[in-house]
């Protein structure tokens, strides 16, 4: 029993699958019906969201640096 052959999907097909999963609310069933792993679904979903943000000009949020406590310059000083 081997792996299933890889199926190259168009961006439009990926978009439709992601939208189907979001609309139905049942990602497991959507993935089963389309023959993909849930991890692949979520990767496509994340890529679609990043593309949408880029298209709208939303910049990625940078993680904030922790604030120093006290005036000694030490990160752990109280």
PDB file of N, CA, C and O in Angstrom:
ATOM      1  N   UNK A   1       0.852  -1.181   0.000  1.00  0.00           N
ATOM      2  CA  UNK A   1       0.000   0.000   0.000  1.00  0.00           C
ATOM      3  C   UNK A   1       0.891   1.236   0.000  1.00  0.00           C
ATOM      4  O   UNK A   1       1.536   1.535   1.005  1.00  0.00           O
ATOM      5  N   UNK A   2       0.931   1.951  -1.112  1.00  0.00           N
ATOM      6  CA  UNK A   2       1.799   3.111  -1.246  1.00  0.00           C
ATOM      7  C   UNK A   2       1.048   4.415  -1.102  1.00  0.00           C
ATOM      8  O   UNK A   2      -0.144   4.459  -0.798  1.00  0.00           O
ATOM      9  N   UNK A   3       1.794   5.464  -1.331  1.00  0.00           N
ATOM     10  CA  UNK A   3       1.194   6.797  -1.265  1.00  0.00           C
ATOM     11  C   UNK A   3       0.400   7.071  -2.527  1.00  0.00           C
ATOM     12  O   UNK A   3       0.639   6.474  -3.577  1.00  0.00           O
ATOM     13  N   UNK A   4      -0.546   7.983  -2.402  1.00  0.00           N
ATOM     14  CA  UNK A   4      -1.309   8.419  -3.562  1.00  0.00           C
ATOM     15  C   UNK A   4      -0.413   9.272  -4.447  1.00  0.00           C
ATOM     16  O   UNK A   4       0.455   9.980  -3.935  1.00  0.00           O
ATOM     17  N   UNK A   5      -0.600   9.222  -5.755  1.00  0.00           N
ATOM     18  CA  UNK A   5       0.203  10.093  -6.618  1.00  0.00           C
ATOM     19  C   UNK A   5      -0.135  11.557  -6.364  1.00  0.00           C
ATOM     20  O   UNK A   5      -1.266  11.906  -6.026  1.00  0.00           O
ATOM     21  N   UNK A   6       0.867  12.391  -6.533  1.00  0.00           N
ATOM     22  CA  UNK A   6       0.684  13.828  -6.307  1.00  0.00           C
ATOM     23  C   UNK A   6      -0.193  14.417  -7.405  1.00  0.00           C
ATOM     24  O   UNK A   6      -0.027  14.111  -8.586  1.00  0.00           O
ATOM     25  N   UNK A   7      -1.115  15.255  -6.997  1.00  0.00           N
ATOM     26  CA  UNK A   7      -1.989  15.937  -7.942  1.00  0.00           C
ATOM     27  C   UNK A   7      -1.667  17.424  -7.873  1.00  0.00           C
ATOM     28  O   UNK A   7      -1.810  18.056  -6.826  1.00  0.00           O
ATOM     29  N   UNK A   8      -1.232  17.973  -9.003  1.00  0.00           N
ATOM     30  CA  UNK A   8      -0.986  19.419  -9.048  1.00  0.00           C
ATOM     31  C   UNK A   8      -2.305  20.127  -9.279  1.00  0.00           C
ATOM     32  O   UNK A   8      -3.005  19.871 -10.259  1.00  0.00           O
ATOM     33  N   UNK A   9      -2.626  21.012  -8.372  1.00  0.00           N
ATOM     34  CA  UNK A   9      -3.872  21.762  -8.484  1.00  0.00           C
ATOM     35  C   UNK A   9      -3.582  23.200  -8.867  1.00  0.00           C
ATOM     36  O   UNK A   9      -2.553  23.768  -8.500  1.00  0.00           O
ATOM     37  N   UNK A  10      -4.506  23.772  -9.609  1.00  0.00           N
ATOM     38  CA  UNK A  10      -4.359  25.165  -9.998  1.00  0.00           C
ATOM     39  C   UNK A  10      -4.654  26.055  -8.788  1.00  0.00           C
ATOM     40  O   UNK A  10      -5.300  25.613  -7.838  1.00  0.00           O
ATOM     41  N   UNK A  11      -4.191  27.292  -8.818  1.00  0.00           N
ATOM     42  CA  UNK A  11      -4.518  28.210  -7.725  1.00  0.00           C
ATOM     43  C   UNK A  11      -6.031  28.361  -7.545  1.00  0.00           C
ATOM     44  O   UNK A  11      -6.508  28.517  -6.421  1.00  0.00           O
ATOM     45  N   UNK A  12      -6.776  28.316  -8.633  1.00  0.00           N
ATOM     46  CA  UNK A  12      -8.238  28.433  -8.547  1.00  0.00           C
ATOM     47  C   UNK A  12      -8.843  27.235  -7.822  1.00  0.00           C
ATOM     48  O   UNK A  12      -9.770  27.393  -7.028  1.00  0.00           O
ATOM     49  N   UNK A  13      -8.318  26.026  -8.093  1.00  0.00           N
ATOM     50  CA  UNK A  13      -8.813  24.834  -7.400  1.00  0.00           C
ATOM     51  C   UNK A  13      -8.498  24.900  -5.908  1.00  0.00           C
ATOM     52  O   UNK A  13      -9.333  24.554  -5.073  1.00  0.00           O
ATOM     53  N   UNK A  14      -7.289  25.346  -5.582  1.00  0.00           N
ATOM     54  CA  UNK A  14      -6.908  25.486  -4.175  1.00  0.00           C
ATOM     55  C   UNK A  14      -7.830  26.480  -3.472  1.00  0.00           C
ATOM     56  O   UNK A  14      -8.289  26.234  -2.357  1.00  0.00           O
ATOM     57  N   UNK A  15      -8.093  27.601  -4.135  1.00  0.00           N
ATOM     58  CA  UNK A  15      -8.966  28.630  -3.582  1.00  0.00           C
ATOM     59  C   UNK A  15     -10.363  28.066  -3.328  1.00  0.00           C
ATOM     60  O   UNK A  15     -10.953  28.323  -2.278  1.00  0.00           O
ATOM     61  N   UNK A  16     -10.889  27.311  -4.268  1.00  0.00           N
ATOM     62  CA  UNK A  16     -12.224  26.730  -4.120  1.00  0.00           C
ATOM     63  C   UNK A  16     -12.278  25.760  -2.943  1.00  0.00           C
ATOM     64  O   UNK A  16     -13.259  25.736  -2.200  1.00  0.00           O
ATOM     65  N   UNK A  17     -11.227  24.962  -2.774  1.00  0.00           N
ATOM     66  CA  UNK A  17     -11.188  24.005  -1.664  1.00  0.00           C
ATOM     67  C   UNK A  17     -11.135  24.742  -0.329  1.00  0.00           C
ATOM     68  O   UNK A  17     -11.829  24.369   0.616  1.00  0.00           O
ATOM     69  N   UNK A  18     -10.316  25.782  -0.251  1.00  0.00           N
ATOM     70  CA  UNK A  18     -10.223  26.568   0.991  1.00  0.00           C
ATOM     71  C   UNK A  18     -11.571  27.215   1.294  1.00  0.00           C
ATOM     72  O   UNK A  18     -12.023  27.199   2.438  1.00  0.00           O
ATOM     73  N   UNK A  19     -12.207  27.778   0.285  1.00  0.00           N
ATOM     74  CA  UNK A  19     -13.510  28.413   0.495  1.00  0.00           C
ATOM     75  C   UNK A  19     -14.567  27.397   0.910  1.00  0.00           C
ATOM     76  O   UNK A  19     -15.414  27.690   1.754  1.00  0.00           O
ATOM     77  N   UNK A  20     -14.522  26.219   0.328  1.00  0.00           N
ATOM     78  CA  UNK A  20     -15.469  25.161   0.693  1.00  0.00           C
ATOM     79  C   UNK A  20     -15.306  24.786   2.167  1.00  0.00           C
ATOM     80  O   UNK A  20     -16.292  24.617   2.886  1.00  0.00           O
ATOM     81  N   UNK A  21     -14.051  24.657   2.609  1.00  0.00           N
ATOM     82  CA  UNK A  21     -13.790  24.307   4.009  1.00  0.00           C
ATOM     83  C   UNK A  21     -14.256  25.393   4.962  1.00  0.00           C
ATOM     84  O   UNK A  21     -14.803  25.100   6.026  1.00  0.00           O
ATOM     85  N   UNK A  22     -14.040  26.642   4.585  1.00  0.00           N
ATOM     86  CA  UNK A  22     -14.481  27.744   5.439  1.00  0.00           C
ATOM     87  C   UNK A  22     -16.003  27.832   5.481  1.00  0.00           C
ATOM     88  O   UNK A  22     -16.589  28.068   6.537  1.00  0.00           O
ATOM     89  N   UNK A  23     -16.640  27.642   4.325  1.00  0.00           N
ATOM     90  CA  UNK A  23     -18.099  27.763   4.258  1.00  0.00           C
ATOM     91  C   UNK A  23     -18.801  26.635   5.012  1.00  0.00           C
ATOM     92  O   UNK A  23     -19.763  26.870   5.743  1.00  0.00           O
ATOM     93  N   UNK A  24     -18.306  25.401   4.824  1.00  0.00           N
ATOM     94  CA  UNK A  24     -18.953  24.261   5.464  1.00  0.00           C
ATOM     95  C   UNK A  24     -18.629  24.194   6.953  1.00  0.00           C
ATOM     96  O   UNK A  24     -19.433  23.698   7.743  1.00  0.00           O
ATOM     97  N   UNK A  25     -17.461  24.689   7.335  1.00  0.00           N
ATOM     98  CA  UNK A  25     -17.051  24.604   8.722  1.00  0.00           C
ATOM     99  C   UNK A  25     -16.526  23.229   9.096  1.00  0.00           C
ATOM    100  O   UNK A  25     -16.159  22.998  10.248  1.00  0.00           O
ATOM    101  N   UNK A  26     -16.486  22.303   8.127  1.00  0.00           N
ATOM    102  CA  UNK A  26     -16.026  20.950   8.382  1.00  0.00           C
ATOM    103  C   UNK A  26     -14.802  20.684   7.500  1.00  0.00           C
ATOM    104  O   UNK A  26     -14.926  20.178   6.385  1.00  0.00           O
ATOM    105  N   UNK A  27     -13.630  21.030   8.012  1.00  0.00           N
ATOM    106  CA  UNK A  27     -12.396  20.895   7.254  1.00  0.00           C
ATOM    107  C   UNK A  27     -12.080  19.425   6.995  1.00  0.00           C
ATOM    108  O   UNK A  27     -11.616  19.073   5.911  1.00  0.00           O
ATOM    109  N   UNK A  28     -12.328  18.566   7.980  1.00  0.00           N
ATOM    110  CA  UNK A  28     -12.044  17.137   7.810  1.00  0.00           C
ATOM    111  C   UNK A  28     -12.789  16.561   6.618  1.00  0.00           C
ATOM    112  O   UNK A  28     -12.199  15.866   5.791  1.00  0.00           O
ATOM    113  N   UNK A  29     -14.059  16.842   6.528  1.00  0.00           N
ATOM    114  CA  UNK A  29     -14.867  16.322   5.427  1.00  0.00           C
ATOM    115  C   UNK A  29     -14.440  16.928   4.094  1.00  0.00           C
ATOM    116  O   UNK A  29     -14.392  16.227   3.084  1.00  0.00           O
ATOM    117  N   UNK A  30     -14.134  18.204   4.081  1.00  0.00           N
ATOM    118  CA  UNK A  30     -13.678  18.874   2.856  1.00  0.00           C
ATOM    119  C   UNK A  30     -12.389  18.224   2.362  1.00  0.00           C
ATOM    120  O   UNK A  30     -12.247  17.953   1.170  1.00  0.00           O
ATOM    121  N   UNK A  31     -11.453  17.972   3.270  1.00  0.00           N
ATOM    122  CA  UNK A  31     -10.189  17.356   2.894  1.00  0.00           C
ATOM    123  C   UNK A  31     -10.393  15.929   2.403  1.00  0.00           C
ATOM    124  O   UNK A  31      -9.781  15.517   1.417  1.00  0.00           O
ATOM    125  N   UNK A  32     -11.234  15.187   3.074  1.00  0.00           N
ATOM    126  CA  UNK A  32     -11.523  13.814   2.674  1.00  0.00           C
ATOM    127  C   UNK A  32     -12.134  13.789   1.277  1.00  0.00           C
ATOM    128  O   UNK A  32     -11.742  12.975   0.441  1.00  0.00           O
ATOM    129  N   UNK A  33     -13.081  14.667   1.026  1.00  0.00           N
ATOM    130  CA  UNK A  33     -13.781  14.710  -0.259  1.00  0.00           C
ATOM    131  C   UNK A  33     -12.824  15.078  -1.405  1.00  0.00           C
ATOM    132  O   UNK A  33     -12.986  14.613  -2.533  1.00  0.00           O
ATOM    133  N   UNK A  34     -11.824  15.922  -1.098  1.00  0.00           N
ATOM    134  CA  UNK A  34     -10.888  16.378  -2.126  1.00  0.00           C
ATOM    135  C   UNK A  34      -9.581  15.590  -2.150  1.00  0.00           C
ATOM    136  O   UNK A  34      -8.715  15.851  -2.985  1.00  0.00           O
ATOM    137  N   UNK A  35      -9.434  14.640  -1.249  1.00  0.00           N
ATOM    138  CA  UNK A  35      -8.257  13.780  -1.238  1.00  0.00           C
ATOM    139  C   UNK A  35      -6.969  14.480  -0.849  1.00  0.00           C
ATOM    140  O   UNK A  35      -5.907  14.194  -1.403  1.00  0.00           O
ATOM    141  N   UNK A  36      -7.064  15.406   0.114  1.00  0.00           N
ATOM    142  CA  UNK A  36      -5.866  16.108   0.587  1.00  0.00           C
ATOM    143  C   UNK A  36      -5.757  15.970   2.098  1.00  0.00           C
ATOM    144  O   UNK A  36      -6.740  15.674   2.778  1.00  0.00           O
ATOM    145  N   UNK A  37      -4.548  16.187   2.616  1.00  0.00           N
ATOM    146  CA  UNK A  37      -4.322  16.163   4.058  1.00  0.00           C
ATOM    147  C   UNK A  37      -4.762  17.498   4.659  1.00  0.00           C
ATOM    148  O   UNK A  37      -4.745  18.532   3.991  1.00  0.00           O
ATOM    149  N   UNK A  38      -5.152  17.455   5.918  1.00  0.00           N
ATOM    150  CA  UNK A  38      -5.564  18.684   6.590  1.00  0.00           C
ATOM    151  C   UNK A  38      -4.407  19.677   6.682  1.00  0.00           C
ATOM    152  O   UNK A  38      -4.625  20.887   6.606  1.00  0.00           O
ATOM    153  N   UNK A  39      -3.189  19.184   6.843  1.00  0.00           N
ATOM    154  CA  UNK A  39      -2.039  20.088   6.909  1.00  0.00           C
ATOM    155  C   UNK A  39      -1.886  20.858   5.598  1.00  0.00           C
ATOM    156  O   UNK A  39      -1.526  22.035   5.606  1.00  0.00           O
ATOM    157  N   UNK A  40      -2.160  20.193   4.472  1.00  0.00           N
ATOM    158  CA  UNK A  40      -2.085  20.860   3.184  1.00  0.00           C
ATOM    159  C   UNK A  40      -3.186  21.908   3.063  1.00  0.00           C
ATOM    160  O   UNK A  40      -2.951  23.002   2.550  1.00  0.00           O
ATOM    161  N   UNK A  41      -4.392  21.573   3.536  1.00  0.00           N
ATOM    162  CA  UNK A  41      -5.498  22.551   3.528  1.00  0.00           C
ATOM    163  C   UNK A  41      -5.102  23.818   4.289  1.00  0.00           C
ATOM    164  O   UNK A  41      -5.282  24.931   3.795  1.00  0.00           O
ATOM    165  N   UNK A  42      -4.559  23.635   5.497  1.00  0.00           N
ATOM    166  CA  UNK A  42      -4.211  24.801   6.317  1.00  0.00           C
ATOM    167  C   UNK A  42      -3.039  25.575   5.717  1.00  0.00           C
ATOM    168  O   UNK A  42      -2.972  26.793   5.881  1.00  0.00           O
ATOM    169  N   UNK A  43      -2.113  24.904   5.026  1.00  0.00           N
ATOM    170  CA  UNK A  43      -1.033  25.610   4.348  1.00  0.00           C
ATOM    171  C   UNK A  43      -1.614  26.486   3.242  1.00  0.00           C
ATOM    172  O   UNK A  43      -1.233  27.648   3.104  1.00  0.00           O
ATOM    173  N   UNK A  44      -2.544  25.927   2.446  1.00  0.00           N
ATOM    174  CA  UNK A  44      -3.189  26.702   1.384  1.00  0.00           C
ATOM    175  C   UNK A  44      -3.966  27.871   1.968  1.00  0.00           C
ATOM    176  O   UNK A  44      -3.940  28.973   1.421  1.00  0.00           O
ATOM    177  N   UNK A  45      -4.660  27.633   3.084  1.00  0.00           N
ATOM    178  CA  UNK A  45      -5.447  28.687   3.731  1.00  0.00           C
ATOM    179  C   UNK A  45      -4.531  29.829   4.181  1.00  0.00           C
ATOM    180  O   UNK A  45      -4.837  31.000   3.955  1.00  0.00           O
ATOM    181  N   UNK A  46      -3.404  29.482   4.819  1.00  0.00           N
ATOM    182  CA  UNK A  46      -2.451  30.503   5.269  1.00  0.00           C
ATOM    183  C   UNK A  46      -1.872  31.277   4.091  1.00  0.00           C
ATOM    184  O   UNK A  46      -1.723  32.497   4.160  1.00  0.00           O
ATOM    185  N   UNK A  47      -1.544  30.567   3.005  1.00  0.00           N
ATOM    186  CA  UNK A  47      -1.011  31.230   1.821  1.00  0.00           C
ATOM    187  C   UNK A  47      -2.043  32.186   1.213  1.00  0.00           C
ATOM    188  O   UNK A  47      -1.705  33.281   0.765  1.00  0.00           O
ATOM    189  N   UNK A  48      -3.292  31.756   1.206  1.00  0.00           N
ATOM    190  CA  UNK A  48      -4.355  32.611   0.662  1.00  0.00           C
ATOM    191  C   UNK A  48      -4.523  33.866   1.509  1.00  0.00           C
ATOM    192  O   UNK A  48      -4.692  34.960   0.972  1.00  0.00           O
ATOM    193  N   UNK A  49      -4.477  33.712   2.821  1.00  0.00           N
ATOM    194  CA  UNK A  49      -4.616  34.868   3.713  1.00  0.00           C
ATOM    195  C   UNK A  49      -3.433  35.822   3.548  1.00  0.00           C
ATOM    196  O   UNK A  49      -3.619  37.039   3.542  1.00  0.00           O
ATOM    197  N   UNK A  50      -2.217  35.282   3.415  1.00  0.00           N
ATOM    198  CA  UNK A  50      -1.043  36.130   3.219  1.00  0.00           C
ATOM    199  C   UNK A  50      -1.137  36.878   1.892  1.00  0.00           C
ATOM    200  O   UNK A  50      -0.788  38.055   1.807  1.00  0.00           O
ATOM    201  N   UNK A  51      -1.613  36.185   0.858  1.00  0.00           N
ATOM    202  CA  UNK A  51      -1.782  36.828  -0.439  1.00  0.00           C
ATOM    203  C   UNK A  51      -2.821  37.930  -0.395  1.00  0.00           C
ATOM    204  O   UNK A  51      -2.654  38.977  -1.022  1.00  0.00           O
ATOM    205  N   UNK A  52      -3.893  37.695   0.344  1.00  0.00           N
ATOM    206  CA  UNK A  52      -4.939  38.711   0.466  1.00  0.00           C
ATOM    207  C   UNK A  52      -4.405  39.935   1.211  1.00  0.00           C
ATOM    208  O   UNK A  52      -4.696  41.070   0.833  1.00  0.00           O
ATOM    209  N   UNK A  53      -3.636  39.707   2.254  1.00  0.00           N
ATOM    210  CA  UNK A  53      -3.056  40.822   3.013  1.00  0.00           C
ATOM    211  C   UNK A  53      -2.102  41.619   2.141  1.00  0.00           C
ATOM    212  O   UNK A  53      -2.095  42.849   2.175  1.00  0.00           O
ATOM    213  N   UNK A  54      -1.295  40.907   1.355  1.00  0.00           N
ATOM    214  CA  UNK A  54      -0.343  41.586   0.473  1.00  0.00           C
ATOM    215  C   UNK A  54      -1.090  42.405  -0.575  1.00  0.00           C
ATOM    216  O   UNK A  54      -0.680  43.517  -0.905  1.00  0.00           O
ATOM    217  N   UNK A  55      -2.185  41.857  -1.099  1.00  0.00           N
ATOM    218  CA  UNK A  55      -2.962  42.565  -2.116  1.00  0.00           C
ATOM    219  C   UNK A  55      -3.597  43.827  -1.550  1.00  0.00           C
ATOM    220  O   UNK A  55      -3.786  44.809  -2.268  1.00  0.00           O
ATOM    221  N   UNK A  56      -3.922  43.800  -0.271  1.00  0.00           N
ATOM    222  CA  UNK A  56      -4.543  44.956   0.367  1.00  0.00           C
ATOM    223  C   UNK A  56      -3.516  45.919   0.958  1.00  0.00           C
ATOM    224  O   UNK A  56      -3.879  46.972   1.483  1.00  0.00           O
ATOM    225  N   UNK A  57      -2.245  45.562   0.874  1.00  0.00           N
ATOM    226  CA  UNK A  57      -1.197  46.443   1.373  1.00  0.00           C
ATOM    227  C   UNK A  57      -0.991  46.371   2.868  1.00  0.00           C
ATOM    228  O   UNK A  57      -0.425  47.294   3.455  1.00  0.00           O
ATOM    229  N   UNK A  58      -1.438  45.292   3.505  1.00  0.00           N
ATOM    230  CA  UNK A  58      -1.260  45.134   4.945  1.00  0.00           C
ATOM    231  C   UNK A  58       0.143  44.600   5.184  1.00  0.00           C
ATOM    232  O   UNK A  58       0.516  43.561   4.639  1.00  0.00           O
ATOM    233  N   UNK A  59       0.925  45.307   5.999  1.00  0.00           N
ATOM    234  CA  UNK A  59       2.282  44.873   6.304  1.00  0.00           C
ATOM    235  C   UNK A  59       2.243  43.829   7.408  1.00  0.00           C
ATOM    236  O   UNK A  59       1.376  43.856   8.282  1.00  0.00           O
ATOM    237  N   UNK A  60       3.192  42.915   7.353  1.00  0.00           N
ATOM    238  CA  UNK A  60       3.297  41.888   8.389  1.00  0.00           C
ATOM    239  C   UNK A  60       3.666  42.548   9.711  1.00  0.00           C
ATOM    240  O   UNK A  60       4.484  43.467   9.753  1.00  0.00           O
ATOM    241  N   UNK A  61       3.062  42.075  10.772  1.00  0.00           N
ATOM    242  CA  UNK A  61       3.371  42.616  12.090  1.00  0.00           C
ATOM    243  C   UNK A  61       4.686  42.031  12.582  1.00  0.00           C
ATOM    244  O   UNK A  61       4.908  40.822  12.517  1.00  0.00           O
ATOM    245  N   UNK A  62       5.558  42.913  13.077  1.00  0.00           N
ATOM    246  CA  UNK A  62       6.814  42.445  13.639  1.00  0.00           C
ATOM    247  C   UNK A  62       6.618  42.203  15.129  1.00  0.00           C
ATOM    248  O   UNK A  62       5.908  42.955  15.797  1.00  0.00           O
ATOM    249  N   UNK A  63       7.251  41.144  15.652  1.00  0.00           N
ATOM    250  CA  UNK A  63       7.123  40.904  17.092  1.00  0.00           C
ATOM    251  C   UNK A  63       7.747  42.050  17.876  1.00  0.00           C
ATOM    252  O   UNK A  63       8.788  42.584  17.496  1.00  0.00           O
ATOM    253  N   UNK A  64       7.109  42.413  18.955  1.00  0.00           N
ATOM    254  CA  UNK A  64       7.602  43.509  19.792  1.00  0.00           C
ATOM    255  C   UNK A  64       8.697  43.013  20.712  1.00  0.00           C
ATOM    256  O   UNK A  64       8.705  41.856  21.132  1.00  0.00           O
ATOM    257  N   UNK A  65       9.629  43.918  21.020  1.00  0.00           N
ATOM    258  CA  UNK A  65      10.682  43.590  21.969  1.00  0.00           C
ATOM    259  C   UNK A  65      10.111  43.736  23.373  1.00  0.00           C
ATOM    260  O   UNK A  65       9.273  44.607  23.608  1.00  0.00           O
ATOM    261  N   UNK A  66      10.552  42.895  24.315  1.00  0.00           N
ATOM    262  CA  UNK A  66      10.059  43.041  25.696  1.00  0.00           C
ATOM    263  C   UNK A  66      10.553  44.344  26.296  1.00  0.00           C
ATOM    264  O   UNK A  66      11.651  44.803  25.981  1.00  0.00           O
ATOM    265  N   UNK A  67       9.756  44.930  27.147  1.00  0.00           N
ATOM    266  CA  UNK A  67      10.131  46.183  27.802  1.00  0.00           C
ATOM    267  C   UNK A  67      11.064  45.885  28.964  1.00  0.00           C
ATOM    268  O   UNK A  67      10.935  44.871  29.650  1.00  0.00           O
ATOM    269  N   UNK A  68      11.999  46.788  29.165  1.00  0.00           N
ATOM    270  CA  UNK A  68      12.918  46.649  30.293  1.00  0.00           C
ATOM    271  C   UNK A  68      12.212  47.064  31.574  1.00  0.00           C
ATOM    272  O   UNK A  68      11.399  47.989  31.583  1.00  0.00           O
ATOM    273  N   UNK A  69      12.528  46.383  32.626  1.00  0.00           N
ATOM    274  CA  UNK A  69      11.954  46.711  33.924  1.00  0.00           C
ATOM    275  C   UNK A  69      13.037  47.374  34.762  1.00  0.00           C
ATOM    276  O   UNK A  69      14.122  46.821  34.936  1.00  0.00           O
ATOM    277  N   UNK A  70      12.743  48.543  35.271  1.00  0.00           N
ATOM    278  CA  UNK A  70      13.724  49.257  36.100  1.00  0.00           C
ATOM    279  C   UNK A  70      14.722  50.008  35.245  1.00  0.00           C
ATOM    280  O   UNK A  70      14.683  49.932  34.017  1.00  0.00           O
ATOM    281  N   UNK A  71      15.608  50.728  35.889  1.00  0.00           N
ATOM    282  CA  UNK A  71      16.551  51.554  35.171  1.00  0.00           C
ATOM    283  C   UNK A  71      17.950  51.000  35.123  1.00  0.00           C
ATOM    284  O   UNK A  71      18.859  51.674  34.640  1.00  0.00           O
ATOM    285  N   UNK A  72      18.154  49.779  35.616  1.00  0.00           N
ATOM    286  CA  UNK A  72      19.518  49.231  35.686  1.00  0.00           C
ATOM    287  C   UNK A  72      20.003  48.689  34.348  1.00  0.00           C
ATOM    288  O   UNK A  72      21.177  48.347  34.211  1.00  0.00           O
ATOM    289  N   UNK A  73      19.121  48.607  33.368  1.00  0.00           N
ATOM    290  CA  UNK A  73      19.517  48.072  32.079  1.00  0.00           C
ATOM    291  C   UNK A  73      19.418  46.575  31.992  1.00  0.00           C
ATOM    292  O   UNK A  73      19.666  45.988  30.940  1.00  0.00           O
ATOM    293  N   UNK A  74      19.053  45.950  33.098  1.00  0.00           N
ATOM    294  CA  UNK A  74      18.919  44.490  33.107  1.00  0.00           C
ATOM    295  C   UNK A  74      17.498  44.121  32.717  1.00  0.00           C
ATOM    296  O   UNK A  74      16.539  44.784  33.113  1.00  0.00           O
ATOM    297  N   UNK A  75      17.376  43.072  31.951  1.00  0.00           N
ATOM    298  CA  UNK A  75      16.049  42.618  31.531  1.00  0.00           C
ATOM    299  C   UNK A  75      15.269  41.996  32.695  1.00  0.00           C
ATOM    300  O   UNK A  75      14.039  42.028  32.711  1.00  0.00           O
ATOM    301  N   UNK A  76      15.990  41.436  33.658  1.00  0.00           N
ATOM    302  CA  UNK A  76      15.323  40.742  34.739  1.00  0.00           C
ATOM    303  C   UNK A  76      15.273  41.526  36.045  1.00  0.00           C
ATOM    304  O   UNK A  76      14.719  41.041  37.032  1.00  0.00           O
ATOM    305  N   UNK A  77      15.832  42.711  36.069  1.00  0.00           N
ATOM    306  CA  UNK A  77      15.845  43.505  37.296  1.00  0.00           C
ATOM    307  C   UNK A  77      14.447  43.934  37.660  1.00  0.00           C
ATOM    308  O   UNK A  77      13.617  44.183  36.786  1.00  0.00           O
ATOM    309  N   UNK A  78      14.184  44.021  38.948  1.00  0.00           N
ATOM    310  CA  UNK A  78      12.854  44.461  39.402  1.00  0.00           C
ATOM    311  C   UNK A  78      12.934  45.747  40.111  1.00  0.00           C
ATOM    312  O   UNK A  78      11.914  46.268  40.561  1.00  0.00           O
TER     313      UNK A  78
END
